[in-house]
Amino acid sequence: MAGKLTAALENQTAQWVILLIASLMVLFANAHQSRLYGDALIYAGEARLIADSGEYATLRFGQELNHHGPLLFWLTAAAIKIFGPTPFAASFFSRLFGVGCIILTVRLGSYLFGKNTGWLAAIALVTGYTFVRNTTTLRMDSALTFGVLLAMVGYFRGEKPWGPPLFYAGIAVAVLAKSLPGFLPLFLAPFHALLAGNLSWPWKRPARRWLYGSPLLLVPLAWWGYLAMQYGGEVFTMYANDFLSRDGQAADIRRVYRFFEVYFFDFGQKYLPWIFFTGIGVWTLFRTALDSNKERRERADAALLLAWIIAVLIAGGLKPSQYQRYLMPALPAVAIVTAAVVVRMLNNRIPAWLSGSVAILTVAAALVLNYLPATSGTGSSQRYLAMAKVINQRFAPQVPVPILSLKTNSQEQPFVVAGDRGRCRFFFGREPRAMTIAEADDERHLNRLTVIVPKEAYGKFAGRLKLDALIETDVWVLAETEAI
């Protein structure tokens, strides 16, 4: 019996099944209980407005479709129409692209170093904190990474009729997901072809096959061409301003410190224990790339992975604001480098205890998540939906929702912060209206006042405004006064 179990766990088909189930478990676990935070609220709010209005080709709802590309906004709008305005709908396609990244990492790792390396690279990817965190919320990074991987898989299968079209289709997906970073394969593929001795002049027959598929690049470029026709040069001015924004982060020498802190020190801690093997793998690839005794193709493969990681680091460092999510397009390459070292240490095989451990952990996680009580994330989502129902009863369609604001701009006018605006758009399908304490006090003497109050301020102003709480969430309290 033990021998049969060992043989089953060492069977590659069984290992692929275990990997796929484990990936789905990690990326979709408690998806219905997830919470939106930060920029994801802004993106979700814009997607909700697109879904409600049917306007898919406009910047009327915000500039994010220009800065990041429209693909995730369009897909999320479709998910909202299917599943409703829930956090699961908002993050559905981001998670789905994450699963695609796992599958394509297997394919790419298998092509470069063998199927065992591909399998373990996928495990290293899906167990990395940075990958999971930026895949299980509404962000463009998983779609960008998927597009880059799809393009590189198409490049390495260039001998097939579908190889070149797949390469350009991957770039189109990546560019529509997050604009300029999506062009990364246009650097990586020629770089590898040059080192491997496969680069041809454009008029040669091998190169012509690749040129025939290049019109697919016009698909993503058509979006920005359309925006330029509709909005003029403002489109590119806003894009440049977004790229050059420091987002409140330090400048000068402190920017250099933050670069190493974000992309090396903090990432290294979050990638434990894999990071030790990553370091060994980078050093090994560096030696391989410079070793003239190695085969040319092997040296080119090593140089490609190193250039992939370095290019993403350089691109991330060019932005004045630096976040760890900018590493996402390089994480599959990091995972392959890591897995190659571990598989070599395991004598080029995946032992039964390793695949068995993954299977046991997957089953244990499924049982724990199934029997755990619902988290506050679920409760918050349901309460927001209950809030929306009350708001729709109290206000006519399209009427903004009053939100008590304690913040004022330079003109001493109250305003609603971007995250709260996105939350209001996403869950209620309405714009917010900032209301001061004085305005709320005046309105309650004229009509029944229904207002959203920040949770931390409710206790301070409830007595003064004679408010009764109707529904409380993690950040807001929907309250109202008695009818006049």
PyMOL commands that set and color helices and strands:
alter all, ss='L'
color gray80, all
select helices_A, chain A and resi 2-10+12-28+31-33+39-53+64-68+71-83+87-113+115-126+129-135+141-156+163-178+180-183+185-196+205-231+234-244+253-270+274-290+296-318+324-345+352-371+376-394+418-428+437-444+455-465
alter helices_A, ss='H'
color red, helices_A
select strands_A, chain A and resi 401-404+432-435+450-454+468-472+476-480
alter strands_A, ss='S'
color yellow, strands_A
deselect
rebuild
show_as cartoon
